[in-house]
Amino acid sequence: MPNSHPTNTSLSELHLTGIPGLQHLHHWISIPFCIMYLVALAGNSTLLCVIKADPSLHLPMFLFLSMLAVIDLVMSTSITPKMLGIFWFHSTAISLDACLTQMYFVHAFSVMESGVLVAMAFDRYVAICNPLRYLSILTSPIVAAIGLATLLRAVVFMSPLTFQIRRLPLCSPAVMDHSYCEHMAMLKLACRDAAFSNTYSLSVSTYVVSFDSLLIALSYTLILRAVLSLSSPQARKKAFSTSSSHLCIMALFYIPGLLSMYMERYHQELPPHVRVLLADLYLLIPPAFNPLIYGIRMKQIRDGARRVISQRRRMAGGIGPGPGHRAGTHEDKVSSLERPKPLLDLGVALSVKSPQWKWQSVPLCRSATEASTDS
């Protein structure tokens, strides 16, 4: 239903109310929001630094994890500083161009995150059920192509919506009952019928969530089927724990976002703060928890962080290779080959018997998972 306010096609500034109905609690609400943002910044930045600094982590799974960390940093940074400005300083004004830019970044990077979650689920499926071909299937060009495909899909889906909203005349006063520039809330400011934009945004969101959720569910179904064939109860318990934590954080990303959108469109009798809080949480919780669930819980990341920290300490203490140091000796290679290098926290393990320099592959779907559990 178009607004009854007078039309102002040259409107250049909008106002965000924050969380409507809870303005008196903004200072208290800002505390968990600020903590989640700081955790997201620290966790994702640390994850990127560790993966970049440790060559042993330059594997497809960690490249996808790096993509996820970059997306989370951009997505949370695009909304949280302005949100905290509203909560702390009542800085509600935002220019139309800045609002459209924020809206584009938020929703485009949400689509990208959904695509990367699908890629990570596929990565786990390949690593668990086809470990011997893991590196031959997920080569560097394939990983780059997957990342480019997620980017192009987001641009193709979100650019038309942004252009549609940009061409809509807005009504004055342009006050948006939201804490960031959410596209459904912006469409309510239109003085012209915005049914097409409404339908387009709901269709795209439903398609992305449904299609990507189906692929993720299929991947984890195959993974869990492989896990159920494990003979060790301890291995099954660890695999179930890892898979369930991944699925929970994915649910926290998909469900609140889709619910807030449909409630904004079809259940407008609900209190506005419920819809706004759902929309806020689906953009704040995953960036804060992703580095904890996907990163710090993984032994490879923890070991990589220890190696990076110890290397930095040696450099800071002036301890380094002397003039007579020979890099890459036979003993060094043997020592590095004796250490198993798991590809996945669920248990991929490819190791080498150093005396004969002979590759020994361990089938993942059974004994390798059990071996990783013991470590």
C-alpha positions, 0 to 999 in steps of 0.5 A, a space after each residue: 500500500 503506498 504511503 499517504 505522505 506527500 511525494 518527494 522524488 528528490 529526497 536525499 536523506 532518510 532516518 533510521 529509528 533503530 529498534 522501534 518500540 525499544 528506543 528506551 533500551 537502545 543503550 542496553 541492547 547495544 552492549 551485546 551487539 557491540 560484543 558480537 561485532 568485536 568478536 566477529 572482527 577479532 575472530 575473522 581477522 585472526 582466522 585470515 591471518 593464521 590461514 595466510 601465514 601458515 602454508 600448511 593451511 593453504 587447502 581448499 577447505 581453508 580457502 573457503 573458510 577465508 572467503 567466509 571470513 571476508 564476507 562476515 567482516 564486510 557484512 557486519 561492518 556494513 551495518 554495525 557501526 551505523 547501528 551503534 551510532 543510532 543506539 549511542 548517539 541518536 545519529 539516525 540520519 543517513 543519505 539515500 546513496 549511503 542507504 542504498 549502498 548499505 542495502 546492496 552490501 548487506 543483501 549481496 554478501 548474504 547471498 554470497 555467504 549462502 553460496 560459500 556455505 554450500 561450497 563448504 558443505 560440498 568440500 566436506 562431502 568430498 573430503 569425507 567420502 572421496 578423500 583420495 581424490 580430494 585435491 584432484 577434485 578441488 583444485 585451485 582453479 575450481 576453488 577460484 571458480 566457485 568463489 567467482 560464481 558465488 560473487 556473480 550470483 549475488 551481483 546478478 540477483 541484487 543489482 536489479 533490486 537496487 536499481 528498482 528501489 533507486 528509481 522509486 519515488 520516496 515519500 517525505 518524511 522518510 523515516 524507516 522503522 529499522 536499524 539498517 537499510 533493509 530492502 523490505 523496509 525501504 519499499 514501504 517508503 515508496 509513494 508508488 506501487 512497489 508490488 513488483 519489487 516486493 515479489 522479486 525480493 521475496 522470490 530471490 530470497 526464497 530461491 536462494 534459501 531453499 536451493 542452498 539449504 537443499 544442497 547443504 542438507 543433501 551433503 550432510 545427509 551423505 556425510 552422516 550416512 558415512 559417519 553411521 558406518 563408523 565402528 568407533 562410538 567415540 568417532 561417531 560422537 565427534 563427527 555428530 558433534 561437528 556436523 550438528 554445530 555446523 548445521 546449527 550455525 547455518 540454521 541461525 543464518 537462514 531461518 531468522 533472515 527468511 522469517 523477518 522478511 516474510 513477517 515484514 511482508 505478510 504479518 505486519 500485525 506483529 510488533 515491529 521490534 520482533 521483525 527488526 531484532 530477527 533481521 539484526 540477529 541473522 546478520 550479527 550472530 553468524 559472523 561472530 560464531 562462524 570463526 569459533 565453530 568453523 575455525 577455533 574448534 578445528 585442530 588444524 587451525 589451533 596448530 597453525 595459530 601455535 606455529 604462527 605465534 611461535 614463529 613470531 616469538 622467535 623473530 621477535 627474540 632475534 632467533 633465526 637461521 644462522 649463516 650455515 643453515 641449510 634449508 630443505 635437507 633430507 632430514 627436514 623432509 622426513 620429519 615433515 612427512 612423518 607428521 600426519 596432515 589431516 584435511 578435515 576436522 571430521 578426519 581426513 588423514 593422508 600420511 607418508 611412511 618416511 623410511 620408504 618414501 611411500 604414500 599411505 592413504 587412509 580411507 576417511 569414511 572409516 578408520 581415518 575418522 577414528 584415527 583423528 578422534 584419537 588425536 
